[in-house]
Amino acid sequence: MKVLAPFALGTLYYGVCFLLLPRDQALLLGGLMVAYVIPPAGKETVIPLGVALGLPWWLIGTSIALLDVLAGLFMALNFEMAFHIPLLGVWVERFMGHGQEFLSNRPWLRKFCFTGVVLFVMFPLQGTGGIGASLVGRLLGMSKRSVFFAIVLGAFLGCYLIALSSAFVWEIIVTRPALGVALALSILGTLGAAYVLYRKKMRKAGH
């Protein structure tokens, strides 16, 4: 039952959306939700794409945030079992191993554990942050309730921030194309640079 609960809640949510939305919007929403849980798609690409394709910012923001929350719920309920799931189990073991080493060299990070988990969910850069944030919270010694609350907070803050920003930029693109494209490119450039720096730091931390 604990294994199926997050999937049942996700299916129920999408079923309601499918009944209430026009068919084309419902299918588009479903496709973007599936794309989000399959790397390398992240919220910083899926949400803007949904807004550009005509989905309301609050709908795509809520839907993607919910996936992070459900991922966190799955890990909270089935943490031990996750190690035995093909592919996921290998990734979890590797993440936990690197995480322990990373934190042992930076004990001061434990003072900012709740904020750190919130930020981890807000800006995971790739894929759902709910699973990774659950592991970070476990490494930091946080309770399941605190980790889950941090995931909920980070998921909705991050998704709504990206969705609102995307709606704003898209409105400018429609009304003032040159300015809108320039703004979009500058944002993408900033995100790309941040991702490159992040990867470099992670590689250094692994050595």
PAVEX-149129 format. One line per 5 residues: number of its first residue (from 1); their letters; for each residue x, y, z of C-alpha. Coordinates in steps of 0.02 Angstrom, whole numbers, plus 50000, padded with zeros to 5 digits. Example, Ala and Ser with C-alpha at 12.3 -4.5 7.8 and 13.67 -1.06 7.14 Angstrom:
2
1 = as = 50615 49775 50390 ~ 50684 49947 50357
***
This chain:
207
1 = mkvla = 50000 50000 50000 ~ 50142 50121 50044 ~ 50223 50086 49876 ~ 50066 50122 49777 ~ 50002 50273 49874
6 = pfalg = 50105 50408 49783 ~ 50065 50331 49614 ~ 49880 50323 49657 ~ 49878 50506 49709 ~ 49968 50557 49549
11 = tlyyg = 49847 50457 49443 ~ 49699 50533 49534 ~ 49766 50709 49506 ~ 49794 50681 49320 ~ 49624 50597 49304
16 = vcfll = 49540 50754 49374 ~ 49642 50862 49255 ~ 49594 50751 49108 ~ 49410 50770 49150 ~ 49415 50958 49175
21 = lprdq = 49537 51015 49040 ~ 49514 51016 48851 ~ 49580 50854 48780 ~ 49731 50931 48693 ~ 49784 51023 48851
26 = alllg = 49761 50867 48957 ~ 49870 50763 48840 ~ 50002 50899 48833 ~ 50005 50911 49022 ~ 50022 50723 49039
31 = glmva = 50166 50719 48916 ~ 50260 50856 49007 ~ 50234 50771 49175 ~ 50307 50610 49106 ~ 50452 50706 49028
36 = yvipp = 50493 50783 49196 ~ 50523 50618 49283 ~ 50635 50553 49143 ~ 50809 50632 49140 ~ 50877 50746 49073
41 = agket = 50720 50854 49075 ~ 50708 50971 49224 ~ 50580 51096 49287 ~ 50681 51238 49212 ~ 50642 51166 49039
46 = viplg = 50475 51078 49061 ~ 50383 51224 49143 ~ 50434 51358 49016 ~ 50390 51238 48875 ~ 50218 51209 48951
51 = valgl = 50188 51397 48966 ~ 50247 51426 48786 ~ 50128 51291 48724 ~ 49979 51373 48806 ~ 49959 51293 48977
56 = pwwli = 49913 51413 49119 ~ 50066 51450 49227 ~ 49978 51395 49386 ~ 49927 51227 49309 ~ 50098 51175 49245
61 = gtsia = 50179 51244 49403 ~ 50063 51147 49518 ~ 50078 50988 49416 ~ 50268 50984 49416 ~ 50276 51033 49599
66 = lldvl = 50159 50889 49640 ~ 50279 50766 49558 ~ 50418 50825 49674 ~ 50303 50807 49823 ~ 50248 50632 49772
71 = aglfm = 50429 50581 49744 ~ 50470 50642 49918 ~ 50320 50549 49988 ~ 50376 50388 49902 ~ 50549 50402 49978
76 = alnfe = 50479 50443 50150 ~ 50369 50289 50147 ~ 50486 50169 50058 ~ 50664 50226 50093 ~ 50735 50054 50132
81 = mafhi = 50648 49972 49985 ~ 50718 50102 49865 ~ 50889 50020 49878 ~ 50818 49862 49798 ~ 50734 49945 49649
86 = pllgv = 50832 49918 49487 ~ 50928 50072 49428 ~ 50856 50181 49567 ~ 50941 50075 49700 ~ 51112 50093 49618
91 = wverf = 51088 50282 49604 ~ 51032 50295 49785 ~ 51183 50198 49849 ~ 51302 50305 49746 ~ 51217 50466 49802
96 = mghgq = 51223 50417 49985 ~ 51407 50368 49972 ~ 51460 50530 49890 ~ 51347 50629 50006 ~ 51424 50558 50163
101 = eflsn = 51598 50604 50104 ~ 51543 50777 50049 ~ 51460 50816 50216 ~ 51603 50746 50320 ~ 51717 50877 50241
106 = rpwlr = 51589 51015 50269 ~ 51507 50988 50441 ~ 51445 51169 50445 ~ 51316 51124 50312 ~ 51213 51034 50444
111 = kfcft = 51168 51202 50521 ~ 51073 51249 50363 ~ 50993 51079 50332 ~ 50811 51135 50311 ~ 50854 51282 50198
116 = gvvlf = 50973 51172 50100 ~ 50840 51042 50064 ~ 50717 51178 50011 ~ 50845 51250 49889 ~ 50891 51076 49826
121 = vmfpl = 50709 51048 49776 ~ 50689 51222 49704 ~ 50840 51209 49588 ~ 50886 51026 49555 ~ 50938 51072 49375
126 = qgtgg = 50891 50899 49313 ~ 50745 50784 49349 ~ 50638 50779 49504 ~ 50717 50852 49660 ~ 50602 50755 49776
131 = igasl = 50706 50596 49777 ~ 50874 50682 49794 ~ 50808 50799 49929 ~ 50745 50651 50029 ~ 50919 50576 50027
136 = vgrll = 50999 50742 50074 ~ 50879 50759 50220 ~ 50919 50582 50277 ~ 51105 50618 50269 ~ 51080 50776 50372
141 = gmskr = 50986 50680 50506 ~ 50820 50770 50479 ~ 50655 50689 50527 ~ 50541 50622 50390 ~ 50413 50757 50429
146 = svffa = 50541 50898 50416 ~ 50610 50831 50253 ~ 50437 50812 50178 ~ 50386 50989 50230 ~ 50547 51057 50154
151 = ivlga = 50510 50964 49992 ~ 50333 51034 49984 ~ 50394 51211 50016 ~ 50538 51200 49894 ~ 50435 51117 49758
156 = flgcy = 50297 51247 49754 ~ 50413 51396 49777 ~ 50528 51338 49638 ~ 50393 51287 49515 ~ 50287 51442 49539
161 = lials = 50441 51554 49524 ~ 50490 51472 49360 ~ 50310 51470 49296 ~ 50277 51653 49334 ~ 50444 51705 49259
166 = safvw = 50407 51602 49104 ~ 50235 51680 49084 ~ 50312 51854 49101 ~ 50448 51820 48972 ~ 50326 51738 48852
171 = eiivt = 50210 51889 48863 ~ 50356 52001 48815 ~ 50403 51885 48671 ~ 50225 51896 48604 ~ 50212 52086 48619
176 = rpalg = 50395 52136 48591 ~ 50483 51991 48504 ~ 50660 52062 48497 ~ 50663 52111 48680 ~ 50580 51949 48732
181 = valal = 50703 51839 48637 ~ 50851 51937 48707 ~ 50783 51917 48884 ~ 50752 51731 48859 ~ 50928 51705 48790
186 = silgt = 51006 51798 48936 ~ 50910 51690 49060 ~ 50961 51531 48968 ~ 51141 51590 48965 ~ 51139 51621 49152
191 = lgaay = 51063 51451 49187 ~ 51189 51367 49072 ~ 51335 51453 49158 ~ 51266 51406 49329 ~ 51249 51225 49275
196 = vlyrk = 51428 51218 49209 ~ 51495 51289 49373 ~ 51388 51166 49470 ~ 51457 51018 49372 ~ 51635 51078 49396
201 = kmrka = 51610 51091 49584 ~ 51532 50919 49590 ~ 51679 50843 49495 ~ 51803 50926 49613 ~ 51704 50864 49764
206 = gh = 51713 50688 49695 ~ 51903 50688 49691
***
